[in-house]
Amino acid sequence: MVAALWAAAGPWHAGVPNLLAGAQAAATASPVPPALQGVWRWVSATSATDGGKRLSVATPDRYTLTFPEAGHIALKADCNRAAGGVTFGDDGALKIGPMAMTRAMCPPGSLSDRFAQDVERSTHWSIENGALLLTQPGSAGTLRFLRQL
């Protein structure tokens, strides 16, 4: 009956199913594991595609990650901001994205795009010696974060 009423009502209701789906997804989103709460600063990355070279991030305060609520991730990526969905699975599994990001032109040498792409590609999280590690599939790389004090 509701569908019939919506059909008769005209185009004003076109976005309602999407809003309802979003609200339902948020209600069933997996909670943020307590170990991941807070703000995390990106301090380094190791990439298997670069021969295992380690990149140290000179300005970690410009690259942060947080899980503000169940089902959500937010990034500060230098002069840009990004946000999207996240799902936590068993044994540290996670799925991030899709993410939307501002497209401001950051200064030369910015790691904004790399940071956002590498975070979105991550499929597993763990805490080792107080650091958050996000790993990419097939041991392609690892991002290392320290909790912001």
JOLINBEL-V941841 format. One record per run of one state. SS is the DSSP state (2 for helix, 1 for strand, 0 for the rest). FROM is the first residue (numbers start at 0). LEN is the number of residues. If there is no record, write none. Layout:
ss->SS from->FROM len->LEN
ss->SS from->FROM len->LEN
//
This chain:
ss->0 from->0 len->1
ss->2 from->1 len->8
ss->0 from->9 len->1
ss->2 from->10 len->3
ss->0 from->13 len->2
ss->2 from->15 len->13
ss->0 from->28 len->5
ss->2 from->33 len->3
ss->0 from->36 len->2
ss->1 from->38 len->9
ss->2 from->47 len->3
ss->0 from->50 len->2
ss->1 from->52 len->4
ss->0 from->56 len->3
ss->2 from->59 len->3
ss->1 from->62 len->4
ss->0 from->66 len->5
ss->1 from->71 len->6
ss->0 from->77 len->2
ss->1 from->79 len->9
ss->0 from->88 len->1
ss->2 from->89 len->3
ss->1 from->92 len->9
ss->0 from->101 len->10
ss->2 from->111 len->10
ss->1 from->121 len->7
ss->0 from->128 len->2
ss->1 from->130 len->6
ss->2 from->136 len->3
ss->0 from->139 len->1
ss->1 from->140 len->7
ss->0 from->147 len->2
//
